[in-house]
Amino acid sequence: MSVASSALGIRTAGVFDAEAMAAIHRACFAKNWSAGEIAQFLGAPGCLSLVASLSPQQTVQGFLIVRSAGDESEILTLAVNPSHRRQGLARALLTAAIDSLRKAGAKRLFLEVESGNESPRGLYQSLGVIAVGHRPRYYEHGADADIFSLAL
């Protein structure tokens, strides 16, 4: 799957992006992924990895990794550098991923969100996701996760 968008500098991630992606993940999550862990998804069959910046000339400020199996896909992670949040990067990443997944034949997208984390929940719900489940103590720090789904 390949994606490119000039509006906000959305493009398919390459192995050369793994370090920047890992730095963003560290800034966003207590349980973060190393560049090596992220690199395993980059270019892997069934994975879509996108990076975003506010313009095509700027450094990577956000990213998304989706894994697909058959006609179902799951967002594995979505992260935007805290200093660049609320500027449309997460929405642009999600929109690009949804468009690419639809073109690739995916029928449904799943994702988990920490219960009570209202900012991403609001974004996902504005795109039409619906709650389909709950996972108690899903996250390493003990927080619950709500499971959402989007028909593509």
DRENKE-596997 format. One record per residue: residue in three letters; x, y, z of N, C-alpha, C in turn. Coordinates in steps of 0.05 Angstrom, whole numbers, padded with zeros to 5 digits, always signed. Layout:
N
ALAXYZXYZXYZ
...
END
This chain:
152
MET+00017-00023+00000+00000+00000+00000+00018+00025+00000
SER+00012+00044-00017+00028+00068-00018+00010+00092-00018
VAL+00018+00113-00003+00002+00137+00000+00021+00161-00002
ALA+00011+00182-00014+00026+00208-00013+00005+00230-00014
SER+00009+00251+00001-00009+00274+00001+00008+00299+00006
SER+00004+00319-00011+00020+00343-00009+00008+00363+00011
ALA-00018+00361+00018-00031+00381+00035-00016+00385+00062
LEU-00009+00365+00075+00005+00367+00101+00031+00351+00101
GLY+00040+00342+00079+00064+00326+00079+00060+00298+00089
ILE+00038+00284+00080+00033+00256+00088+00046+00239+00067
ARG+00062+00219+00076+00074+00201+00057+00078+00174+00071
THR+00083+00154+00054+00090+00127+00064+00117+00128+00079
ALA+00118+00116+00102+00143+00116+00118+00163+00096+00106
GLY+00188+00102+00109+00209+00084+00101+00227+00078+00125
VAL+00244+00058+00122+00261+00050+00145+00277+00074+00155
PHE+00284+00092+00138+00299+00116+00146+00283+00134+00165
ASP+00257+00130+00168+00240+00145+00186+00238+00133+00214
ALA+00248+00109+00218+00244+00094+00243+00254+00109+00267
GLU+00276+00122+00266+00287+00137+00289+00269+00160+00297
ALA+00260+00175+00277+00242+00198+00283+00215+00188+00294
MET+00205+00166+00283+00180+00154+00292+00183+00145+00321
ALA+00205+00132+00327+00210+00123+00355+00212+00146+00374
ALA+00224+00168+00366+00226+00192+00383+00199+00203+00389
ILE+00181+00204+00369+00154+00213+00373+00139+00194+00392
HIS+00142+00168+00388+00129+00149+00404+00137+00152+00434
ARG+00163+00156+00438+00173+00161+00465+00160+00185+00478
ALA+00156+00206+00463+00144+00230+00473+00114+00227+00479
CYS+00102+00206+00468+00073+00203+00471+00064+00181+00490
PHE+00080+00160+00493+00070+00137+00508+00090+00128+00528
ALA+00080+00119+00552+00097+00108+00573+00111+00083+00563
LYS+00096+00065+00549+00106+00041+00537+00111+00047+00508
ASN+00136+00053+00502+00142+00062+00475+00157+00041+00459
TRP+00157+00045+00433+00171+00027+00415+00197+00038+00406
SER+00217+00020+00404+00243+00028+00394+00243+00031+00363
ALA+00264+00043+00352+00266+00045+00323+00266+00017+00310
GLY+00279-00002+00323+00279-00029+00313+00251-00042+00312
GLU+00236-00038+00333+00209-00048+00334+00192-00035+00313
ILE+00194-00010+00309+00179+00004+00288+00188-00005+00261
ALA+00214-00008+00257+00224-00016+00231+00213-00043+00221
GLN+00205-00060+00240+00194-00086+00233+00168-00083+00217
PHE+00154-00061+00222+00128-00057+00207+00132-00043+00181
LEU+00154-00028+00178+00158-00011+00154+00163-00029+00130
GLY+00146-00028+00111+00149-00045+00087+00140-00073+00090
ALA+00131-00081+00114+00122-00109+00118+00096-00114+00103
PRO+00092-00137+00092+00067-00144+00079+00043-00139+00098
GLY+00023-00126+00088-00001-00122+00103+00000-00098+00122
CYS+00022-00084+00122+00025-00060+00140+00025-00035+00123
LEU+00012-00015+00134+00012+00012+00122+00024+00030+00143
SER+00046+00043+00137+00059+00061+00156+00061+00088+00142
LEU+00049+00109+00155+00049+00136+00144+00063+00155+00163
VAL+00076+00175+00152+00087+00196+00169+00075+00223+00159
ALA+00075+00242+00178+00063+00268+00172+00080+00291+00182
SER+00079+00313+00167+00091+00338+00176+00073+00360+00167
LEU+00077+00384+00178+00059+00406+00171+00064+00416+00143
SER+00087+00410+00131+00092+00415+00103+00111+00394+00093
PRO+00111+00389+00067+00129+00368+00057+00159+00372+00063
GLN+00167+00397+00068+00195+00402+00074+00203+00399+00103
GLN+00184+00396+00121+00190+00394+00149+00196+00365+00158
THR+00207+00363+00182+00213+00337+00193+00187+00323+00201
VAL+00189+00297+00206+00166+00281+00213+00156+00290+00241
GLN+00130+00295+00243+00118+00304+00268+00096+00286+00278
GLY+00089+00266+00262+00069+00247+00270+00070+00222+00252
PHE+00058+00200+00261+00058+00176+00245+00035+00158+00254
LEU+00029+00139+00236+00008+00119+00241+00018+00093+00229
ILE+00012+00071+00243+00018+00044+00232-00008+00028+00234
VAL-00015+00016+00211-00039-00001+00209-00031-00028+00198
ARG-00042-00049+00210-00037-00076+00200-00063-00088+00190
SER-00062-00100+00166-00086-00112+00154-00082-00142+00152
ALA-00105-00156+00155-00106-00185+00150-00133-00190+00137
GLY-00133-00200+00113-00158-00204+00098-00170-00177+00093
ASP-00196-00175+00099-00210-00149+00095-00213-00133+00120
GLU-00198-00140+00141-00198-00125+00166-00171-00112+00171
SER-00172-00088+00183-00147-00073+00190-00149-00064+00218
GLU-00126-00059+00231-00125-00049+00258-00103-00028+00260
ILE-00110-00006+00273-00090+00015+00278-00073+00004+00301
LEU-00048+00001+00297-00029-00008+00317-00020+00015+00335
THR-00015+00037+00322-00007+00061+00337-00011+00086+00319
LEU-00017+00107+00333-00020+00134+00321-00008+00153+00341
ALA+00012+00169+00332+00025+00187+00350+00032+00213+00336
VAL+00028+00235+00350+00035+00262+00340+00052+00275+00362
ASN+00075+00286+00354+00092+00300+00373+00075+00320+00389
PRO+00077+00319+00416+00060+00337+00432+00061+00366+00424
SER+00084+00375+00415+00087+00404+00407+00073+00410+00380
HIS+00063+00390+00366+00050+00394+00340+00021+00384+00340
ARG+00010+00379+00363-00018+00369+00365-00037+00392+00359
ARG-00062+00384+00352-00084+00402+00347-00079+00419+00322
GLN-00064+00408+00303-00059+00422+00278-00068+00406+00254
GLY-00083+00384+00259-00094+00368+00237-00077+00345+00228
LEU-00055+00340+00241-00038+00318+00232-00051+00290+00236
ALA-00062+00286+00260-00075+00260+00265-00098+00255+00246
ARG-00115+00275+00242-00137+00272+00224-00127+00267+00196
ALA-00107+00281+00187-00096+00276+00160-00085+00248+00157
LEU-00071+00238+00177-00060+00211+00177-00083+00191+00175
LEU-00103+00194+00192-00126+00176+00192-00141+00177+00165
THR-00145+00200+00154-00160+00203+00129-00144+00189+00106
ALA-00118+00194+00105-00101+00181+00085-00101+00151+00088
ALA-00099+00141+00113-00100+00112+00118-00126+00100+00109
ILE-00148+00113+00117-00175+00103+00110-00178+00101+00080
ASP-00170+00122+00066-00171+00122+00036-00155+00099+00024
SER-00131+00095+00034-00113+00074+00024-00125+00046+00030
LEU-00135+00043+00055-00146+00017+00062-00171+00010+00045
ARG-00188+00030+00040-00211+00025+00023-00202+00016-00005
LYS-00183+00030-00016-00173+00023-00043-00161-00005-00043
ALA-00150-00014-00021-00137-00040-00019-00158-00062-00013
GLY-00183-00054-00009-00204-00074-00005-00211-00080+00024
ALA-00201-00065+00043-00208-00069+00071-00237-00061+00075
LYS-00251-00076+00092-00279-00071+00097-00284-00059+00125
ARG-00265-00064+00144-00269-00055+00171-00242-00047+00183
LEU-00242-00026+00199-00219-00017+00213-00225-00017+00243
PHE-00206-00029+00259-00209-00030+00288-00187-00014+00301
LEU-00192-00005+00326-00172+00009+00341-00181+00009+00370
GLU-00161+00012+00388-00166+00014+00417-00158+00042+00425
VAL-00173+00052+00445-00167+00078+00456-00169+00076+00487
GLU-00151+00087+00501-00152+00087+00530-00178+00099+00539
SER-00192+00085+00557-00217+00096+00568-00212+00123+00581
GLY-00228+00142+00575-00225+00169+00587-00206+00187+00572
ASN-00193+00178+00551-00175+00195+00535-00192+00209+00514
GLU-00203+00231+00521-00224+00244+00505-00215+00256+00479
SER-00191+00266+00477-00182+00279+00452-00182+00259+00429
PRO-00168+00236+00431-00169+00218+00408-00197+00206+00404
ARG-00211+00201+00426-00238+00190+00423-00256+00209+00406
GLY-00254+00235+00411-00269+00254+00396-00262+00254+00367
LEU-00236+00252+00361-00227+00251+00334-00237+00226+00320
TYR-00234+00203+00332-00243+00178+00320-00274+00179+00316
GLN-00288+00189+00335-00317+00189+00333-00326+00209+00311
SER-00311+00230+00307-00318+00249+00285-00315+00236+00258
LEU-00299+00215+00257-00295+00200+00231-00315+00177+00228
GLY-00332+00173+00249-00353+00153+00246-00349+00127+00260
VAL-00328+00124+00276-00324+00099+00290-00346+00094+00310
ILE-00351+00069+00316-00371+00061+00337-00358+00043+00357
ALA-00366+00045+00382-00356+00028+00403-00366+00000+00399
VAL-00347-00020+00401-00355-00048+00397-00345-00066+00419
GLY-00330-00055+00439-00321-00072+00460-00304-00056+00480
HIS-00295-00071+00501-00280-00059+00523-00260-00080+00532
ARG-00236-00071+00538-00215-00089+00548-00205-00079+00575
PRO-00213-00091+00597-00203-00083+00623-00173-00086+00626
ARG-00160-00066+00638-00131-00066+00644-00115-00074+00619
TYR-00122-00064+00596-00109-00070+00571-00081-00058+00570
TYR-00077-00034+00580-00052-00021+00578-00034-00029+00602
GLU-00008-00027+00597+00011-00036+00617+00009-00021+00644
HIS+00000+00004+00643-00003+00020+00667-00030+00015+00680
GLY-00046-00005+00670-00070-00013+00683-00096-00001+00673
ALA-00094+00018+00654-00118+00031+00644-00133+00012+00625
ASP-00159+00016+00624-00176+00001+00606-00175+00013+00578
ALA-00183-00004+00559-00185+00005+00531-00213+00001+00521
ASP-00222+00020+00505-00247+00016+00491-00240+00009+00462
ILE-00255-00010+00451-00250-00019+00423-00270-00005+00405
PHE-00260+00005+00383-00277+00019+00364-00274+00006+00337
SER-00294+00009+00320-00294-00002+00293-00305+00019+00274
LEU-00295+00018+00249-00304+00036+00228-00309+00019+00203
ALA-00333+00019+00193-00339+00005+00168-00327+00022+00146
LEU-00311+00008+00129-00298+00022+00107-00314+00018+00081
END
